[in-house]
Amino acid sequence: MIRLPTKTTSTRYDVKWSFATVLRACRSRLGISQEELAGRAGLHRTYVSDIERGARNLSLESIDKLAKALEIPASTFFSRLSELPQSRSGTFSPVSTDELVDILLLEGDREDVKLTLRAFNNANLANCIYVVADGAEALDFLFRSGAYAHRWVGDQPKVILLDLKLPKIGGLEVLRRIKAEPQSRMIPVVVLTESPRHRDMAECRRLGVKAYITKPVDFLRFTKVTAQLSLQWALVKSGSRALSAGPRAGPALE
């Protein structure tokens, strides 16, 4: 089980960063810009921008203003941080399990999860991301069993980021299951690896994986991969136009 950080400084940072992720997700669902949110809340745009970067300590008054501007109860921010966003293994995820998920991050290393989400957060990525930290839970999520039995049959991620070193059930076995089932075999899978020469990469190729990212994941590498896969969906940046998959080639498995 992955435990939350014990150092006070890290916890404080994580809370601000997590709040920022929830705020951006809520704003994105309303389809409004930072400037419009600031206007609705009676706050300065720079202040809202700083909050969304995790760089501001919020007052209760500001939280209340943001909640009213987003037309949600103030408690929603905190329920999402403490309960709804966490996977069964205790890893933070920016959305709850009954929401549509754009990116499913299957990563067993908590530090790599933090680095990946931080990179997406810094890039103002507003796509819904869900994090699962072990292979058994990953299969439950994808095939709607156990704690995820309530998920709708059509709610599959647009892309899966898969760490090969997942605990409980390894990433390679998870990949085999994904590619074996009609309901999941067409989901693009991007393998996360410490080295493109990893011994399992040949099997990944055989199973149909066409792209990988060398860890740690950053936003630039991810956008290159989405372009290489010609994904028919967009990376959504908060307060700006969507980032569509373009013609630029990304890392591929040859």
BELHU-V873993 format. One record per residue. N is the residue number from 0. RES is the residue in one letter. SS is DSSP state (~ for helix, > for strand, _ for the rest). Layout:
n->N res->RES ss->SS
n->N res->RES ss->SS
This chain:
n->0 res->M ss->_
n->1 res->I ss->_
n->2 res->R ss->_
n->3 res->L ss->_
n->4 res->P ss->_
n->5 res->T ss->_
n->6 res->K ss->_
n->7 res->T ss->~
n->8 res->T ss->~
n->9 res->S ss->~
n->10 res->T ss->~
n->11 res->R ss->~
n->12 res->Y ss->~
n->13 res->D ss->~
n->14 res->V ss->~
n->15 res->K ss->~
n->16 res->W ss->~
n->17 res->S ss->~
n->18 res->F ss->~
n->19 res->A ss->~
n->20 res->T ss->~
n->21 res->V ss->~
n->22 res->L ss->~
n->23 res->R ss->~
n->24 res->A ss->~
n->25 res->C ss->~
n->26 res->R ss->~
n->27 res->S ss->~
n->28 res->R ss->~
n->29 res->L ss->~
n->30 res->G ss->_
n->31 res->I ss->_
n->32 res->S ss->_
n->33 res->Q ss->~
n->34 res->E ss->~
n->35 res->E ss->~
n->36 res->L ss->~
n->37 res->A ss->~
n->38 res->G ss->~
n->39 res->R ss->~
n->40 res->A ss->~
n->41 res->G ss->_
n->42 res->L ss->_
n->43 res->H ss->_
n->44 res->R ss->~
n->45 res->T ss->~
n->46 res->Y ss->~
n->47 res->V ss->~
n->48 res->S ss->~
n->49 res->D ss->~
n->50 res->I ss->~
n->51 res->E ss->~
n->52 res->R ss->_
n->53 res->G ss->_
n->54 res->A ss->_
n->55 res->R ss->_
n->56 res->N ss->_
n->57 res->L ss->_
n->58 res->S ss->_
n->59 res->L ss->~
n->60 res->E ss->~
n->61 res->S ss->~
n->62 res->I ss->~
n->63 res->D ss->~
n->64 res->K ss->~
n->65 res->L ss->~
n->66 res->A ss->~
n->67 res->K ss->~
n->68 res->A ss->~
n->69 res->L ss->~
n->70 res->E ss->_
n->71 res->I ss->_
n->72 res->P ss->_
n->73 res->A ss->_
n->74 res->S ss->~
n->75 res->T ss->~
n->76 res->F ss->~
n->77 res->F ss->~
n->78 res->S ss->~
n->79 res->R ss->~
n->80 res->L ss->~
n->81 res->S ss->~
n->82 res->E ss->~
n->83 res->L ss->~
n->84 res->P ss->_
n->85 res->Q ss->_
n->86 res->S ss->_
n->87 res->R ss->_
n->88 res->S ss->_
n->89 res->G ss->_
n->90 res->T ss->_
n->91 res->F ss->_
n->92 res->S ss->_
n->93 res->P ss->_
n->94 res->V ss->_
n->95 res->S ss->_
n->96 res->T ss->_
n->97 res->D ss->_
n->98 res->E ss->_
n->99 res->L ss->_
n->100 res->V ss->_
n->101 res->D ss->_
n->102 res->I ss->>
n->103 res->L ss->>
n->104 res->L ss->>
n->105 res->L ss->>
n->106 res->E ss->_
n->107 res->G ss->_
n->108 res->D ss->_
n->109 res->R ss->~
n->110 res->E ss->~
n->111 res->D ss->~
n->112 res->V ss->~
n->113 res->K ss->~
n->114 res->L ss->~
n->115 res->T ss->~
n->116 res->L ss->~
n->117 res->R ss->~
n->118 res->A ss->~
n->119 res->F ss->~
n->120 res->N ss->~
n->121 res->N ss->~
n->122 res->A ss->_
n->123 res->N ss->_
n->124 res->L ss->>
n->125 res->A ss->_
n->126 res->N ss->_
n->127 res->C ss->_
n->128 res->I ss->>
n->129 res->Y ss->>
n->130 res->V ss->>
n->131 res->V ss->>
n->132 res->A ss->_
n->133 res->D ss->>
n->134 res->G ss->~
n->135 res->A ss->~
n->136 res->E ss->~
n->137 res->A ss->~
n->138 res->L ss->~
n->139 res->D ss->~
n->140 res->F ss->~
n->141 res->L ss->~
n->142 res->F ss->_
n->143 res->R ss->_
n->144 res->S ss->_
n->145 res->G ss->~
n->146 res->A ss->~
n->147 res->Y ss->~
n->148 res->A ss->_
n->149 res->H ss->_
n->150 res->R ss->_
n->151 res->W ss->_
n->152 res->V ss->_
n->153 res->G ss->_
n->154 res->D ss->_
n->155 res->Q ss->_
n->156 res->P ss->_
n->157 res->K ss->_
n->158 res->V ss->>
n->159 res->I ss->>
n->160 res->L ss->>
n->161 res->L ss->>
n->162 res->D ss->>
n->163 res->L ss->_
n->164 res->K ss->_
n->165 res->L ss->_
n->166 res->P ss->>
n->167 res->K ss->_
n->168 res->I ss->_
n->169 res->G ss->_
n->170 res->G ss->~
n->171 res->L ss->~
n->172 res->E ss->~
n->173 res->V ss->~
n->174 res->L ss->~
n->175 res->R ss->~
n->176 res->R ss->~
n->177 res->I ss->~
n->178 res->K ss->~
n->179 res->A ss->~
n->180 res->E ss->_
n->181 res->P ss->_
n->182 res->Q ss->_
n->183 res->S ss->_
n->184 res->R ss->_
n->185 res->M ss->_
n->186 res->I ss->_
n->187 res->P ss->>
n->188 res->V ss->>
n->189 res->V ss->>
n->190 res->V ss->>
n->191 res->L ss->>
n->192 res->T ss->>
n->193 res->E ss->_
n->194 res->S ss->_
n->195 res->P ss->_
n->196 res->R ss->_
n->197 res->H ss->_
n->198 res->R ss->_
n->199 res->D ss->_
n->200 res->M ss->~
n->201 res->A ss->~
n->202 res->E ss->~
n->203 res->C ss->~
n->204 res->R ss->~
n->205 res->R ss->~
n->206 res->L ss->_
n->207 res->G ss->_
n->208 res->V ss->_
n->209 res->K ss->_
n->210 res->A ss->>
n->211 res->Y ss->>
n->212 res->I ss->>
n->213 res->T ss->>
n->214 res->K ss->_
n->215 res->P ss->_
n->216 res->V ss->_
n->217 res->D ss->_
n->218 res->F ss->~
n->219 res->L ss->~
n->220 res->R ss->~
n->221 res->F ss->~
n->222 res->T ss->~
n->223 res->K ss->~
n->224 res->V ss->~
n->225 res->T ss->~
n->226 res->A ss->~
n->227 res->Q ss->~
n->228 res->L ss->~
n->229 res->S ss->_
n->230 res->L ss->_
n->231 res->Q ss->_
n->232 res->W ss->_
n->233 res->A ss->>
n->234 res->L ss->>
n->235 res->V ss->>
n->236 res->K ss->>
n->237 res->S ss->_
n->238 res->G ss->_
n->239 res->S ss->_
n->240 res->R ss->_
n->241 res->A ss->>
n->242 res->L ss->>
n->243 res->S ss->>
n->244 res->A ss->_
n->245 res->G ss->_
n->246 res->P ss->_
n->247 res->R ss->_
n->248 res->A ss->_
n->249 res->G ss->_
n->250 res->P ss->_
n->251 res->A ss->_
n->252 res->L ss->_
n->253 res->E ss->_
